[in-house]
Amino acid sequence: MKKLRLFCDGGSRWVVSEVIEALEAVFRIEPEGEAIVKDADRDAYDRNRNQYNASIMLNSIISASTRAGAEAEAETVGSVYLWIVSEDIFVRGMNFVFGVAKPGKGAVLSIYRLDSLNLIKKEAIHEMGHVFGLQHCTNRCVMQFSNSVDEAKKKPAELCDKCKYILKLHARDCP
């Protein structure tokens, strides 16, 4: 079973237990200890945009976790990472993103534009779906691409049958 290593900044602490519960229900993943408080990296801040570069943040958390994993390898083998932040984030070519993920590694999720706990949990499931190998889906599914808060609100909070099947195949192929 994969373990979840969760990070959050001070402004997103209040969502941690609810997000963990939602991810456990969908992915059968268990948290690896308490959430670690980690504020957004200053290196990722773009003054011109007044936003944080999510790609830099994601690479930062993966490389920092990989270094930590080398020191405590037994504890982190099979772990994936999620960093929940309260800052506004972007990736190149987009005005903003709710989150960004790297399959098999981890994700960064911003709650900055998400106006409800249900929406935060939905987007956490979406980003972790990418971590577990799912792509954007055109079915009525949490893996639908959302370009706005309204679009995110309209999609369901659950995986469609096709994505559940793909997830099951990925789980079978991965230790």
KAPENOR-V859457 format. One line per field, one symbol per residue. psi: psi as a letter, one per 20 degrees, with the letter a starting at -180 (. if undefined). A space follows every 50 residues. Layout:
psi=???
//
This chain:
psi=pqqpopqqrhijhiighhgggghghgilqqqnaqqpporqphhipohhik rqohgggghghghghgghhhhlghhipjqrqpopqjqpqrqpiqhrqhrq qopifaqpppjgiojqhhhggghgggghgghjjqrqqirnqijqppjrhg ghhhqrjqqrhghggggggghhip.
//
